[in-house]
Amino acid sequence: MHPLWLLVGSLTLALIAGVPIGFALLLSSLLVIWVEQLPTAVMVQQMFNGINAFTLLALPFFFLAGNVMTGGGISERLVKLAMALVGHLRGGLAQVNVVVGMFLAGVSGSSTADAAAITTVFAPAMKQRGYDERFAVCLSACSSTMGAVIPPSILMVVYGATAGVSIGALLIGGVLPGVLIGLALMAQSHVFALRHGFPREHPRFLGLRAVWQGLVASAWPMGVPLIIVVGMVGGVFTPTESAAVAAVYALFVTLVVYRSLRWTQLPALLGETAVQFSQVLFCVGGAALWGWILAFYQVPDMVSEFILGFTRDWVSIMLLIVLLNVLLGTFMDAIPAILIFVPIVHPLAVEVGIHPVHLGVVVVMTQAFGLLTPPLGMCAMTACAVAGVPLTRIQGLLHVMMLPILLICFLCALIPWIVLWLPRLLVPNWV
Amino acid sequence: MRAERAFAVLERGLLPLLAGLLALITAGVFVQVVLRYGFAMSFLWGEESALFAFIWCVYLGAAICTWRRSHFAFDLFAGRLSGRAAGLQRLVVDLCVLLVAAVMLVQGAAFAELSVQRLSPALGITLLLPTLAIPLSGLLMVLATLAALGEDLRLILTGRAG
């Protein structure tokens, strides 16, 4: 029996039994190590080397900036600007929901945190304005998926570290696709607004003065995406450094400027943030060993050879990867899916000429889409939990409302230009 | 129950430590940037100490997640099993975790021992410092899992949580 069967079989069994993902990855690798009489010391070496990487340090900072900002009631400030921009459209509050989702995505790196923040603000507000509660919850969940695509993004960092792709280029590559998702959701909201007669928030555009006031109100939080993108584009910071500066900036804004976070709350916030990212990085450590075993048995080569026997057409391979990712995203959380899946498909995609940054952004987008699909859609579940609506009540509508996001995923998969244009323009050295 | 209280006390000690480590990580990288642009100084040990603090954060945090049972997992059986069946499922999970944690402890200790002589490139301190995080985390996980195994067995035998 090829050790690969033992590796995949034991991992699947352990995961089904409910063994935590990090431990399941380590356990299945250990079984292969023991059966094949490889040195057990490899496990600890890989667990150490896997996270001993300066690029991964961006993760704690993105978690910290996001926690500090969303905890400090930032979304309310962003609402003012969004209201001035799109509140006059039909279904104004729905449009504001999407635009705030886009802004918030630029401040926090986690879609689930965004889902909680957006739903908290919009589910009650939209219900009050006569929107169907199911629509409000579904839209909030959909808006939050942009959090994983628009920088800062935790998934992009995990992807870049797993596949060895420039994290800076991935982050910048996510900007345009993220905005496209937002526009698609706005178009969809418009259609819903026409059909259901959703109200406008103001009879007409409030004018540039209102937009200016909104900009002033949200200037401080919007500094976060500015620091990250401009810092990287200007060649001033590495992605990790820009994340650190953004985290310190976020602390400064909430502690000193807004005083929405008290100094006494800081230790608890820091401690819980550390526990939160250790959850992710323990899996990264386990995946480092799992990836080492895969590479040891040249599994990626085997998979590549097998699939390339059928086709060498990049479009077919890309579509295959997207479909597989959607399927995987349905049953798995995004981070483990990336950790397990990417070492296998990355060499295959590069072999047929798909650009690593293009692949990375598309995989992250499809995994962000997977955050909506039951049974394991973290964003949908978070939105439901916050709004106090059972998942079964919104499922039907959600399946319809998430289609525009899938459409954008396919669009970005088939037109590399959408992903690659901005990084090639702004950070040509990284692409 | 006594074990649960012991871990709660341990956590109250560990959380401020984690907070301190995260503050150190942030300060390390931030100060490096400030010194580079403000004073044209290179400050490589800021990066290295941040990385060491990060490794400690990750493995201590992972130990906390073990007794909190908050590691990422597929909750295929969550809420669907009750009494003895739930106990059996948890027993299987905890035995798997125990095995991995024990290897972390034993092999991690050997790895840390080998690292005593190796020095870090920037700070020039022994690599024992960062590598010690893994066996210590393994030890905490072993203890937490042993305590959990007792609970699992009680659940299997009596069908009720203790």
Boltz contact constraints between the chains, C-beta under 6 A:
constraints:
  - contact:
      token1: [A, 15]
      token2: [B, 74]
      max_distance: 6.0
  - contact:
      token1: [A, 16]
      token2: [B, 76]
      max_distance: 6.0
  - contact:
      token1: [A, 17]
      token2: [B, 92]
      max_distance: 6.0
  - contact:
      token1: [A, 18]
      token2: [B, 73]
      max_distance: 6.0
  - contact:
      token1: [A, 18]
      token2: [B, 77]
      max_distance: 6.0
  - contact:
      token1: [A, 18]
      token2: [B, 93]
      max_distance: 6.0
  - contact:
      token1: [A, 19]
      token2: [B, 93]
      max_distance: 6.0
  - contact:
      token1: [A, 19]
      token2: [B, 96]
      max_distance: 6.0
  - contact:
      token1: [A, 20]
      token2: [B, 71]
      max_distance: 6.0
  - contact:
      token1: [A, 20]
      token2: [B, 73]
      max_distance: 6.0
  - contact:
      token1: [A, 21]
      token2: [B, 72]
      max_distance: 6.0
  - contact:
      token1: [A, 23]
      token2: [B, 97]
      max_distance: 6.0
  - contact:
      token1: [A, 23]
      token2: [B, 100]
      max_distance: 6.0
  - contact:
      token1: [A, 26]
      token2: [B, 100]
      max_distance: 6.0
  - contact:
      token1: [A, 27]
      token2: [B, 96]
      max_distance: 6.0
  - contact:
      token1: [A, 27]
      token2: [B, 100]
      max_distance: 6.0
  - contact:
      token1: [A, 40]
      token2: [B, 107]
      max_distance: 6.0
  - contact:
      token1: [A, 41]
      token2: [B, 107]
      max_distance: 6.0
  - contact:
      token1: [A, 43]
      token2: [B, 107]
      max_distance: 6.0
  - contact:
      token1: [A, 44]
      token2: [B, 107]
      max_distance: 6.0
  - contact:
      token1: [A, 44]
      token2: [B, 108]
      max_distance: 6.0
  - contact:
      token1: [A, 44]
      token2: [B, 111]
      max_distance: 6.0
  - contact:
      token1: [A, 44]
      token2: [B, 134]
      max_distance: 6.0
  - contact:
      token1: [A, 51]
      token2: [B, 58]
      max_distance: 6.0
  - contact:
      token1: [A, 57]
      token2: [B, 54]
      max_distance: 6.0
  - contact:
      token1: [A, 60]
      token2: [B, 25]
      max_distance: 6.0
  - contact:
      token1: [A, 241]
      token2: [B, 33]
      max_distance: 6.0
  - contact:
      token1: [A, 244]
      token2: [B, 29]
      max_distance: 6.0
  - contact:
      token1: [A, 244]
      token2: [B, 30]
      max_distance: 6.0
  - contact:
      token1: [A, 247]
      token2: [B, 26]
      max_distance: 6.0
  - contact:
      token1: [A, 248]
      token2: [B, 30]
      max_distance: 6.0
  - contact:
      token1: [A, 267]
      token2: [B, 16]
      max_distance: 6.0
  - contact:
      token1: [A, 267]
      token2: [B, 19]
      max_distance: 6.0
  - contact:
      token1: [A, 270]
      token2: [B, 19]
      max_distance: 6.0
  - contact:
      token1: [A, 270]
      token2: [B, 22]
      max_distance: 6.0
  - contact:
      token1: [A, 271]
      token2: [B, 15]
      max_distance: 6.0
  - contact:
      token1: [A, 271]
      token2: [B, 18]
      max_distance: 6.0
  - contact:
      token1: [A, 271]
      token2: [B, 19]
      max_distance: 6.0
  - contact:
      token1: [A, 274]
      token2: [B, 18]
      max_distance: 6.0
  - contact:
      token1: [A, 274]
      token2: [B, 22]
      max_distance: 6.0
  - contact:
      token1: [A, 274]
      token2: [B, 57]
      max_distance: 6.0
  - contact:
      token1: [A, 274]
      token2: [B, 61]
      max_distance: 6.0
  - contact:
      token1: [A, 275]
      token2: [B, 61]
      max_distance: 6.0
  - contact:
      token1: [A, 275]
      token2: [B, 64]
      max_distance: 6.0
  - contact:
      token1: [A, 278]
      token2: [B, 58]
      max_distance: 6.0
  - contact:
      token1: [A, 278]
      token2: [B, 61]
      max_distance: 6.0
  - contact:
      token1: [A, 278]
      token2: [B, 62]
      max_distance: 6.0
  - contact:
      token1: [A, 279]
      token2: [B, 65]
      max_distance: 6.0
  - contact:
      token1: [A, 281]
      token2: [B, 58]
      max_distance: 6.0
  - contact:
      token1: [A, 282]
      token2: [B, 62]
      max_distance: 6.0
